[in-house]
Amino acid sequence: MVRTIALSAMGGGFMLISQPFRMSVLGGVGAGVNKLQAYSPYSYIALGLLLTCSAAYSVFAPQRPR
């Protein structure tokens, strides 16, 4: 959990510092939202199914040996 928070904070800090990277990320997110709106409501249903399946897989994934 600490590793996830630290990586998110470092990524967020880098996005605050680097304007070209921030604009690239925001442009990509905006393009994704526009595609979702263009194919709605089916794209929202597919996104919901994808998130539900990925959450179920992460909860019920088999143990990995260390």
mmCIF file of the N, C-alpha and C atoms, coordinates in Angstrom:
data_MODEL
# 
_entry.id   MODEL 
# 
loop_
_atom_site.group_PDB 
_atom_site.id 
_atom_site.type_symbol 
_atom_site.label_atom_id 
_atom_site.label_alt_id 
_atom_site.label_comp_id 
_atom_site.label_asym_id 
_atom_site.label_entity_id 
_atom_site.label_seq_id 
_atom_site.pdbx_PDB_ins_code 
_atom_site.Cartn_x 
_atom_site.Cartn_y 
_atom_site.Cartn_z 
_atom_site.occupancy 
_atom_site.B_iso_or_equiv 
_atom_site.pdbx_formal_charge 
_atom_site.auth_seq_id 
_atom_site.auth_comp_id 
_atom_site.auth_asym_id 
_atom_site.auth_atom_id 
_atom_site.pdbx_PDB_model_num 
ATOM 1   N N  . MET A 1 1  ? 0.826   -1.188  0.000   1.00 0.00 ? 1  MET A N  1 
ATOM 2   C CA . MET A 1 1  ? 0.000   0.000   0.000   1.00 0.00 ? 1  MET A CA 1 
ATOM 3   C C  . MET A 1 1  ? 0.874   1.259   0.000   1.00 0.00 ? 1  MET A C  1 
ATOM 4   N N  . VAL A 1 2  ? 1.928   1.221   0.801   1.00 0.00 ? 2  VAL A N  1 
ATOM 5   C CA . VAL A 1 2  ? 2.820   2.374   0.866   1.00 0.00 ? 2  VAL A CA 1 
ATOM 6   C C  . VAL A 1 2  ? 3.516   2.573   -0.478  1.00 0.00 ? 2  VAL A C  1 
ATOM 7   N N  . ARG A 1 3  ? 3.906   1.471   -1.111  1.00 0.00 ? 3  ARG A N  1 
ATOM 8   C CA . ARG A 1 3  ? 4.562   1.562   -2.419  1.00 0.00 ? 3  ARG A CA 1 
ATOM 9   C C  . ARG A 1 3  ? 3.631   2.179   -3.453  1.00 0.00 ? 3  ARG A C  1 
ATOM 10  N N  . THR A 1 4  ? 2.372   1.784   -3.446  1.00 0.00 ? 4  THR A N  1 
ATOM 11  C CA . THR A 1 4  ? 1.401   2.324   -4.389  1.00 0.00 ? 4  THR A CA 1 
ATOM 12  C C  . THR A 1 4  ? 1.196   3.827   -4.170  1.00 0.00 ? 4  THR A C  1 
ATOM 13  N N  . ILE A 1 5  ? 1.075   4.220   -2.922  1.00 0.00 ? 5  ILE A N  1 
ATOM 14  C CA . ILE A 1 5  ? 0.889   5.639   -2.619  1.00 0.00 ? 5  ILE A CA 1 
ATOM 15  C C  . ILE A 1 5  ? 2.125   6.440   -3.012  1.00 0.00 ? 5  ILE A C  1 
ATOM 16  N N  . ALA A 1 6  ? 3.315   5.887   -2.731  1.00 0.00 ? 6  ALA A N  1 
ATOM 17  C CA . ALA A 1 6  ? 4.554   6.595   -3.067  1.00 0.00 ? 6  ALA A CA 1 
ATOM 18  C C  . ALA A 1 6  ? 4.707   6.755   -4.577  1.00 0.00 ? 6  ALA A C  1 
ATOM 19  N N  . LEU A 1 7  ? 4.416   5.704   -5.343  1.00 0.00 ? 7  LEU A N  1 
ATOM 20  C CA . LEU A 1 7  ? 4.515   5.799   -6.802  1.00 0.00 ? 7  LEU A CA 1 
ATOM 21  C C  . LEU A 1 7  ? 3.494   6.778   -7.365  1.00 0.00 ? 7  LEU A C  1 
ATOM 22  N N  . SER A 1 8  ? 2.290   6.781   -6.808  1.00 0.00 ? 8  SER A N  1 
ATOM 23  C CA . SER A 1 8  ? 1.280   7.739   -7.263  1.00 0.00 ? 8  SER A CA 1 
ATOM 24  C C  . SER A 1 8  ? 1.699   9.168   -6.954  1.00 0.00 ? 8  SER A C  1 
ATOM 25  N N  . ALA A 1 9  ? 2.286   9.374   -5.777  1.00 0.00 ? 9  ALA A N  1 
ATOM 26  C CA . ALA A 1 9  ? 2.734   10.712  -5.405  1.00 0.00 ? 9  ALA A CA 1 
ATOM 27  C C  . ALA A 1 9  ? 3.884   11.172  -6.296  1.00 0.00 ? 9  ALA A C  1 
ATOM 28  N N  . MET A 1 10 ? 4.812   10.267  -6.606  1.00 0.00 ? 10 MET A N  1 
ATOM 29  C CA . MET A 1 10 ? 5.921   10.648  -7.486  1.00 0.00 ? 10 MET A CA 1 
ATOM 30  C C  . MET A 1 10 ? 5.420   10.952  -8.893  1.00 0.00 ? 10 MET A C  1 
ATOM 31  N N  . GLY A 1 11 ? 4.476   10.151  -9.383  1.00 0.00 ? 11 GLY A N  1 
ATOM 32  C CA . GLY A 1 11 ? 3.901   10.423  -10.706 1.00 0.00 ? 11 GLY A CA 1 
ATOM 33  C C  . GLY A 1 11 ? 3.135   11.729  -10.729 1.00 0.00 ? 11 GLY A C  1 
ATOM 34  N N  . GLY A 1 12 ? 2.373   11.984  -9.673  1.00 0.00 ? 12 GLY A N  1 
ATOM 35  C CA . GLY A 1 12 ? 1.640   13.252  -9.581  1.00 0.00 ? 12 GLY A CA 1 
ATOM 36  C C  . GLY A 1 12 ? 2.577   14.441  -9.478  1.00 0.00 ? 12 GLY A C  1 
ATOM 37  N N  . GLY A 1 13 ? 3.653   14.285  -8.721  1.00 0.00 ? 13 GLY A N  1 
ATOM 38  C CA . GLY A 1 13 ? 4.641   15.361  -8.623  1.00 0.00 ? 13 GLY A CA 1 
ATOM 39  C C  . GLY A 1 13 ? 5.311   15.638  -9.952  1.00 0.00 ? 13 GLY A C  1 
ATOM 40  N N  . PHE A 1 14 ? 5.619   14.579  -10.691 1.00 0.00 ? 14 PHE A N  1 
ATOM 41  C CA . PHE A 1 14 ? 6.234   14.768  -12.004 1.00 0.00 ? 14 PHE A CA 1 
ATOM 42  C C  . PHE A 1 14 ? 5.264   15.443  -12.965 1.00 0.00 ? 14 PHE A C  1 
ATOM 43  N N  . MET A 1 15 ? 3.986   15.105  -12.857 1.00 0.00 ? 15 MET A N  1 
ATOM 44  C CA . MET A 1 15 ? 3.000   15.758  -13.722 1.00 0.00 ? 15 MET A CA 1 
ATOM 45  C C  . MET A 1 15 ? 2.864   17.237  -13.382 1.00 0.00 ? 15 MET A C  1 
ATOM 46  N N  . LEU A 1 16 ? 3.029   17.605  -12.102 1.00 0.00 ? 16 LEU A N  1 
ATOM 47  C CA . LEU A 1 16 ? 2.982   19.013  -11.724 1.00 0.00 ? 16 LEU A CA 1 
ATOM 48  C C  . LEU A 1 16 ? 4.186   19.781  -12.271 1.00 0.00 ? 16 LEU A C  1 
ATOM 49  N N  . ILE A 1 17 ? 5.332   19.126  -12.304 1.00 0.00 ? 17 ILE A N  1 
ATOM 50  C CA . ILE A 1 17 ? 6.560   19.786  -12.746 1.00 0.00 ? 17 ILE A CA 1 
ATOM 51  C C  . ILE A 1 17 ? 6.628   19.904  -14.267 1.00 0.00 ? 17 ILE A C  1 
ATOM 52  N N  . SER A 1 18 ? 6.273   18.835  -14.973 1.00 0.00 ? 18 SER A N  1 
ATOM 53  C CA . SER A 1 18 ? 6.474   18.771  -16.418 1.00 0.00 ? 18 SER A CA 1 
ATOM 54  C C  . SER A 1 18 ? 5.184   19.097  -17.177 1.00 0.00 ? 18 SER A C  1 
ATOM 55  N N  . GLN A 1 19 ? 5.124   20.300  -17.727 1.00 0.00 ? 19 GLN A N  1 
ATOM 56  C CA . GLN A 1 19 ? 3.922   20.699  -18.463 1.00 0.00 ? 19 GLN A CA 1 
ATOM 57  C C  . GLN A 1 19 ? 3.716   19.895  -19.742 1.00 0.00 ? 19 GLN A C  1 
ATOM 58  N N  . PRO A 1 20 ? 4.748   19.582  -20.556 1.00 0.00 ? 20 PRO A N  1 
ATOM 59  C CA . PRO A 1 20 ? 4.487   18.776  -21.760 1.00 0.00 ? 20 PRO A CA 1 
ATOM 60  C C  . PRO A 1 20 ? 3.931   17.389  -21.439 1.00 0.00 ? 20 PRO A C  1 
ATOM 61  N N  . PHE A 1 21 ? 4.454   16.762  -20.379 1.00 0.00 ? 21 PHE A N  1 
ATOM 62  C CA . PHE A 1 21 ? 3.939   15.450  -19.986 1.00 0.00 ? 21 PHE A CA 1 
ATOM 63  C C  . PHE A 1 21 ? 2.500   15.560  -19.502 1.00 0.00 ? 21 PHE A C  1 
ATOM 64  N N  . ARG A 1 22 ? 2.203   16.600  -18.710 1.00 0.00 ? 22 ARG A N  1 
ATOM 65  C CA . ARG A 1 22 ? 0.844   16.815  -18.204 1.00 0.00 ? 22 ARG A CA 1 
ATOM 66  C C  . ARG A 1 22 ? -0.133  17.020  -19.352 1.00 0.00 ? 22 ARG A C  1 
ATOM 67  N N  . MET A 1 23 ? 0.263   17.816  -20.346 1.00 0.00 ? 23 MET A N  1 
ATOM 68  C CA . MET A 1 23 ? -0.626  18.053  -21.484 1.00 0.00 ? 23 MET A CA 1 
ATOM 69  C C  . MET A 1 23 ? -0.818  16.790  -22.312 1.00 0.00 ? 23 MET A C  1 
ATOM 70  N N  . SER A 1 24 ? 0.223   15.970  -22.406 1.00 0.00 ? 24 SER A N  1 
ATOM 71  C CA . SER A 1 24 ? 0.114   14.703  -23.130 1.00 0.00 ? 24 SER A CA 1 
ATOM 72  C C  . SER A 1 24 ? -0.862  13.756  -22.431 1.00 0.00 ? 24 SER A C  1 
ATOM 73  N N  . VAL A 1 25 ? -0.747  13.659  -21.113 1.00 0.00 ? 25 VAL A N  1 
ATOM 74  C CA . VAL A 1 25 ? -1.644  12.787  -20.346 1.00 0.00 ? 25 VAL A CA 1 
ATOM 75  C C  . VAL A 1 25 ? -3.078  13.300  -20.411 1.00 0.00 ? 25 VAL A C  1 
ATOM 76  N N  . LEU A 1 26 ? -3.263  14.594  -20.218 1.00 0.00 ? 26 LEU A N  1 
ATOM 77  C CA . LEU A 1 26 ? -4.618  15.151  -20.261 1.00 0.00 ? 26 LEU A CA 1 
ATOM 78  C C  . LEU A 1 26 ? -5.225  15.038  -21.656 1.00 0.00 ? 26 LEU A C  1 
ATOM 79  N N  . GLY A 1 27 ? -4.400  15.185  -22.690 1.00 0.00 ? 27 GLY A N  1 
ATOM 80  C CA . GLY A 1 27 ? -4.897  14.998  -24.056 1.00 0.00 ? 27 GLY A CA 1 
ATOM 81  C C  . GLY A 1 27 ? -5.330  13.562  -24.314 1.00 0.00 ? 27 GLY A C  1 
ATOM 82  N N  . GLY A 1 28 ? -4.569  12.606  -23.794 1.00 0.00 ? 28 GLY A N  1 
ATOM 83  C CA . GLY A 1 28 ? -4.936  11.194  -23.935 1.00 0.00 ? 28 GLY A CA 1 
ATOM 84  C C  . GLY A 1 28 ? -6.214  10.855  -23.197 1.00 0.00 ? 28 GLY A C  1 
ATOM 85  N N  . VAL A 1 29 ? -6.354  11.396  -21.989 1.00 0.00 ? 29 VAL A N  1 
ATOM 86  C CA . VAL A 1 29 ? -7.580  11.160  -21.218 1.00 0.00 ? 29 VAL A CA 1 
ATOM 87  C C  . VAL A 1 29 ? -8.773  11.796  -21.927 1.00 0.00 ? 29 VAL A C  1 
ATOM 88  N N  . GLY A 1 30 ? -8.579  12.999  -22.459 1.00 0.00 ? 30 GLY A N  1 
ATOM 89  C CA . GLY A 1 30 ? -9.658  13.666  -23.188 1.00 0.00 ? 30 GLY A CA 1 
ATOM 90  C C  . GLY A 1 30 ? -10.071 12.902  -24.434 1.00 0.00 ? 30 GLY A C  1 
ATOM 91  N N  . ALA A 1 31 ? -9.091  12.352  -25.148 1.00 0.00 ? 31 ALA A N  1 
ATOM 92  C CA . ALA A 1 31 ? -9.408  11.558  -26.340 1.00 0.00 ? 31 ALA A CA 1 
ATOM 93  C C  . ALA A 1 31 ? -10.173 10.296  -25.958 1.00 0.00 ? 31 ALA A C  1 
ATOM 94  N N  . GLY A 1 32 ? -9.776  9.684   -24.839 1.00 0.00 ? 32 GLY A N  1 
ATOM 95  C CA . GLY A 1 32 ? -10.487 8.486   -24.377 1.00 0.00 ? 32 GLY A CA 1 
ATOM 96  C C  . GLY A 1 32 ? -11.922 8.787   -23.989 1.00 0.00 ? 32 GLY A C  1 
ATOM 97  N N  . VAL A 1 33 ? -12.130 9.907   -23.316 1.00 0.00 ? 33 VAL A N  1 
ATOM 98  C CA . VAL A 1 33 ? -13.490 10.305  -22.921 1.00 0.00 ? 33 VAL A CA 1 
ATOM 99  C C  . VAL A 1 33 ? -14.334 10.604  -24.161 1.00 0.00 ? 33 VAL A C  1 
ATOM 100 N N  . ASN A 1 34 ? -13.746 11.251  -25.159 1.00 0.00 ? 34 ASN A N  1 
ATOM 101 C CA . ASN A 1 34 ? -14.484 11.528  -26.398 1.00 0.00 ? 34 ASN A CA 1 
ATOM 102 C C  . ASN A 1 34 ? -14.878 10.245  -27.110 1.00 0.00 ? 34 ASN A C  1 
ATOM 103 N N  . LYS A 1 35 ? -13.996 9.250   -27.121 1.00 0.00 ? 35 LYS A N  1 
ATOM 104 C CA . LYS A 1 35 ? -14.338 7.954   -27.736 1.00 0.00 ? 35 LYS A CA 1 
ATOM 105 C C  . LYS A 1 35 ? -15.454 7.273   -26.967 1.00 0.00 ? 35 LYS A C  1 
ATOM 106 N N  . LEU A 1 36 ? -15.396 7.337   -25.624 1.00 0.00 ? 36 LEU A N  1 
ATOM 107 C CA . LEU A 1 36 ? -16.472 6.747   -24.827 1.00 0.00 ? 36 LEU A CA 1 
ATOM 108 C C  . LEU A 1 36 ? -17.810 7.417   -25.132 1.00 0.00 ? 36 LEU A C  1 
ATOM 109 N N  . GLN A 1 37 ? -17.803 8.723   -25.284 1.00 0.00 ? 37 GLN A N  1 
ATOM 110 C CA . GLN A 1 37 ? -19.047 9.440   -25.565 1.00 0.00 ? 37 GLN A CA 1 
ATOM 111 C C  . GLN A 1 37 ? -19.544 9.151   -26.975 1.00 0.00 ? 37 GLN A C  1 
ATOM 112 N N  . ALA A 1 38 ? -18.622 8.929   -27.909 1.00 0.00 ? 38 ALA A N  1 
ATOM 113 C CA . ALA A 1 38 ? -19.030 8.665   -29.290 1.00 0.00 ? 38 ALA A CA 1 
ATOM 114 C C  . ALA A 1 38 ? -19.757 7.333   -29.427 1.00 0.00 ? 38 ALA A C  1 
ATOM 115 N N  . TYR A 1 39 ? -19.359 6.352   -28.611 1.00 0.00 ? 39 TYR A N  1 
ATOM 116 C CA . TYR A 1 39 ? -19.956 5.026   -28.718 1.00 0.00 ? 39 TYR A CA 1 
ATOM 117 C C  . TYR A 1 39 ? -20.853 4.687   -27.534 1.00 0.00 ? 39 TYR A C  1 
ATOM 118 N N  . SER A 1 40 ? -21.305 5.692   -26.802 1.00 0.00 ? 40 SER A N  1 
ATOM 119 C CA . SER A 1 40 ? -22.151 5.414   -25.645 1.00 0.00 ? 40 SER A CA 1 
ATOM 120 C C  . SER A 1 40 ? -23.534 4.964   -26.111 1.00 0.00 ? 40 SER A C  1 
ATOM 121 N N  . PRO A 1 41 ? -24.256 4.205   -25.373 1.00 0.00 ? 41 PRO A N  1 
ATOM 122 C CA . PRO A 1 41 ? -24.026 3.681   -24.031 1.00 0.00 ? 41 PRO A CA 1 
ATOM 123 C C  . PRO A 1 41 ? -23.253 2.361   -24.025 1.00 0.00 ? 41 PRO A C  1 
ATOM 124 N N  . TYR A 1 42 ? -22.988 1.802   -25.200 1.00 0.00 ? 42 TYR A N  1 
ATOM 125 C CA . TYR A 1 42 ? -22.329 0.495   -25.246 1.00 0.00 ? 42 TYR A CA 1 
ATOM 126 C C  . TYR A 1 42 ? -20.907 0.554   -24.689 1.00 0.00 ? 42 TYR A C  1 
ATOM 127 N N  . SER A 1 43 ? -20.224 1.644   -24.893 1.00 0.00 ? 43 SER A N  1 
ATOM 128 C CA . SER A 1 43 ? -18.861 1.742   -24.385 1.00 0.00 ? 43 SER A CA 1 
ATOM 129 C C  . SER A 1 43 ? -18.848 1.787   -22.858 1.00 0.00 ? 43 SER A C  1 
ATOM 130 N N  . TYR A 1 44 ? -19.843 2.422   -22.255 1.00 0.00 ? 44 TYR A N  1 
ATOM 131 C CA . TYR A 1 44 ? -19.908 2.466   -20.796 1.00 0.00 ? 44 TYR A CA 1 
ATOM 132 C C  . TYR A 1 44 ? -20.234 1.085   -20.231 1.00 0.00 ? 44 TYR A C  1 
ATOM 133 N N  . ILE A 1 45 ? -21.079 0.343   -20.907 1.00 0.00 ? 45 ILE A N  1 
ATOM 134 C CA . ILE A 1 45 ? -21.397 -1.022  -20.477 1.00 0.00 ? 45 ILE A CA 1 
ATOM 135 C C  . ILE A 1 45 ? -20.152 -1.896  -20.575 1.00 0.00 ? 45 ILE A C  1 
ATOM 136 N N  . ALA A 1 46 ? -19.420 -1.783  -21.677 1.00 0.00 ? 46 ALA A N  1 
ATOM 137 C CA . ALA A 1 46 ? -18.196 -2.570  -21.849 1.00 0.00 ? 46 ALA A CA 1 
ATOM 138 C C  . ALA A 1 46 ? -17.147 -2.186  -20.803 1.00 0.00 ? 46 ALA A C  1 
ATOM 139 N N  . LEU A 1 47 ? -17.017 -0.905  -20.507 1.00 0.00 ? 47 LEU A N  1 
ATOM 140 C CA . LEU A 1 47 ? -16.064 -0.452  -19.496 1.00 0.00 ? 47 LEU A CA 1 
ATOM 141 C C  . LEU A 1 47 ? -16.451 -0.981  -18.116 1.00 0.00 ? 47 LEU A C  1 
ATOM 142 N N  . GLY A 1 48 ? -17.725 -0.963  -17.801 1.00 0.00 ? 48 GLY A N  1 
ATOM 143 C CA . GLY A 1 48 ? -18.190 -1.503  -16.524 1.00 0.00 ? 48 GLY A CA 1 
ATOM 144 C C  . GLY A 1 48 ? -17.926 -2.993  -16.404 1.00 0.00 ? 48 GLY A C  1 
ATOM 145 N N  . LEU A 1 49 ? -18.176 -3.732  -17.487 1.00 0.00 ? 49 LEU A N  1 
ATOM 146 C CA . LEU A 1 49 ? -17.893 -5.173  -17.476 1.00 0.00 ? 49 LEU A CA 1 
ATOM 147 C C  . LEU A 1 49 ? -16.398 -5.441  -17.333 1.00 0.00 ? 49 LEU A C  1 
ATOM 148 N N  . LEU A 1 50 ? -15.584 -4.667  -18.019 1.00 0.00 ? 50 LEU A N  1 
ATOM 149 C CA . LEU A 1 50 ? -14.135 -4.836  -17.929 1.00 0.00 ? 50 LEU A CA 1 
ATOM 150 C C  . LEU A 1 50 ? -13.637 -4.578  -16.509 1.00 0.00 ? 50 LEU A C  1 
ATOM 151 N N  . LEU A 1 51 ? -14.113 -3.504  -15.884 1.00 0.00 ? 51 LEU A N  1 
ATOM 152 C CA . LEU A 1 51 ? -13.699 -3.198  -14.511 1.00 0.00 ? 51 LEU A CA 1 
ATOM 153 C C  . LEU A 1 51 ? -14.194 -4.253  -13.525 1.00 0.00 ? 51 LEU A C  1 
ATOM 154 N N  . THR A 1 52 ? -15.417 -4.751  -13.722 1.00 0.00 ? 52 THR A N  1 
ATOM 155 C CA . THR A 1 52 ? -15.949 -5.781  -12.837 1.00 0.00 ? 52 THR A CA 1 
ATOM 156 C C  . THR A 1 52 ? -15.164 -7.081  -12.969 1.00 0.00 ? 52 THR A C  1 
ATOM 157 N N  . CYS A 1 53 ? -14.856 -7.479  -14.206 1.00 0.00 ? 53 CYS A N  1 
ATOM 158 C CA . CYS A 1 53 ? -14.086 -8.711  -14.422 1.00 0.00 ? 53 CYS A CA 1 
ATOM 159 C C  . CYS A 1 53 ? -12.666 -8.587  -13.890 1.00 0.00 ? 53 CYS A C  1 
ATOM 160 N N  . SER A 1 54 ? -12.046 -7.442  -14.071 1.00 0.00 ? 54 SER A N  1 
ATOM 161 C CA . SER A 1 54 ? -10.685 -7.272  -13.559 1.00 0.00 ? 54 SER A CA 1 
ATOM 162 C C  . SER A 1 54 ? -10.674 -7.258  -12.034 1.00 0.00 ? 54 SER A C  1 
ATOM 163 N N  . ALA A 1 55 ? -11.689 -6.691  -11.401 1.00 0.00 ? 55 ALA A N  1 
ATOM 164 C CA . ALA A 1 55 ? -11.772 -6.709  -9.938  1.00 0.00 ? 55 ALA A CA 1 
ATOM 165 C C  . ALA A 1 55 ? -11.995 -8.133  -9.436  1.00 0.00 ? 55 ALA A C  1 
ATOM 166 N N  . ALA A 1 56 ? -12.863 -8.891  -10.113 1.00 0.00 ? 56 ALA A N  1 
ATOM 167 C CA . ALA A 1 56 ? -13.104 -10.275 -9.714  1.00 0.00 ? 56 ALA A CA 1 
ATOM 168 C C  . ALA A 1 56 ? -11.845 -11.118 -9.891  1.00 0.00 ? 56 ALA A C  1 
ATOM 169 N N  . TYR A 1 57 ? -11.099 -10.881 -10.958 1.00 0.00 ? 57 TYR A N  1 
ATOM 170 C CA . TYR A 1 57 ? -9.866  -11.634 -11.190 1.00 0.00 ? 57 TYR A CA 1 
ATOM 171 C C  . TYR A 1 57 ? -8.833  -11.296 -10.124 1.00 0.00 ? 57 TYR A C  1 
ATOM 172 N N  . SER A 1 58 ? -8.732  -10.043 -9.741  1.00 0.00 ? 58 SER A N  1 
ATOM 173 C CA . SER A 1 58 ? -7.736  -9.669  -8.738  1.00 0.00 ? 58 SER A CA 1 
ATOM 174 C C  . SER A 1 58 ? -8.098  -10.227 -7.364  1.00 0.00 ? 58 SER A C  1 
ATOM 175 N N  . VAL A 1 59 ? -9.384  -10.366 -7.069  1.00 0.00 ? 59 VAL A N  1 
ATOM 176 C CA . VAL A 1 59 ? -9.800  -10.914 -5.775  1.00 0.00 ? 59 VAL A CA 1 
ATOM 177 C C  . VAL A 1 59 ? -9.611  -12.421 -5.751  1.00 0.00 ? 59 VAL A C  1 
ATOM 178 N N  . PHE A 1 60 ? -9.944  -13.110 -6.840  1.00 0.00 ? 60 PHE A N  1 
ATOM 179 C CA . PHE A 1 60 ? -9.914  -14.563 -6.870  1.00 0.00 ? 60 PHE A CA 1 
ATOM 180 C C  . PHE A 1 60 ? -8.692  -15.128 -7.590  1.00 0.00 ? 60 PHE A C  1 
ATOM 181 N N  . ALA A 1 61 ? -7.650  -14.326 -7.791  1.00 0.00 ? 61 ALA A N  1 
ATOM 182 C CA . ALA A 1 61 ? -6.448  -14.816 -8.456  1.00 0.00 ? 61 ALA A CA 1 
ATOM 183 C C  . ALA A 1 61 ? -5.743  -15.827 -7.555  1.00 0.00 ? 61 ALA A C  1 
ATOM 184 N N  . PRO A 1 62 ? -5.149  -16.872 -8.151  1.00 0.00 ? 62 PRO A N  1 
ATOM 185 C CA . PRO A 1 62 ? -4.453  -17.864 -7.335  1.00 0.00 ? 62 PRO A CA 1 
ATOM 186 C C  . PRO A 1 62 ? -3.184  -17.283 -6.699  1.00 0.00 ? 62 PRO A C  1 
ATOM 187 N N  . GLN A 1 63 ? -2.768  -17.879 -5.626  1.00 0.00 ? 63 GLN A N  1 
ATOM 188 C CA . GLN A 1 63 ? -1.563  -17.433 -4.943  1.00 0.00 ? 63 GLN A CA 1 
ATOM 189 C C  . GLN A 1 63 ? -0.346  -17.680 -5.810  1.00 0.00 ? 63 GLN A C  1 
ATOM 190 N N  . ARG A 1 64 ? 0.574   -16.736 -5.829  1.00 0.00 ? 64 ARG A N  1 
ATOM 191 C CA . ARG A 1 64 ? 1.817   -16.897 -6.579  1.00 0.00 ? 64 ARG A CA 1 
ATOM 192 C C  . ARG A 1 64 ? 2.932   -17.236 -5.610  1.00 0.00 ? 64 ARG A C  1 
ATOM 193 N N  . PRO A 1 65 ? 3.744   -18.232 -5.937  1.00 0.00 ? 65 PRO A N  1 
ATOM 194 C CA . PRO A 1 65 ? 4.855   -18.556 -5.030  1.00 0.00 ? 65 PRO A CA 1 
ATOM 195 C C  . PRO A 1 65 ? 5.897   -17.436 -5.035  1.00 0.00 ? 65 PRO A C  1 
ATOM 196 N N  . ARG A 1 66 ? 6.508   -17.228 -3.901  1.00 0.00 ? 66 ARG A N  1 
ATOM 197 C CA . ARG A 1 66 ? 7.526   -16.174 -3.786  1.00 0.00 ? 66 ARG A CA 1 
ATOM 198 C C  . ARG A 1 66 ? 8.895   -16.761 -3.871  1.00 0.00 ? 66 ARG A C  1 
# 
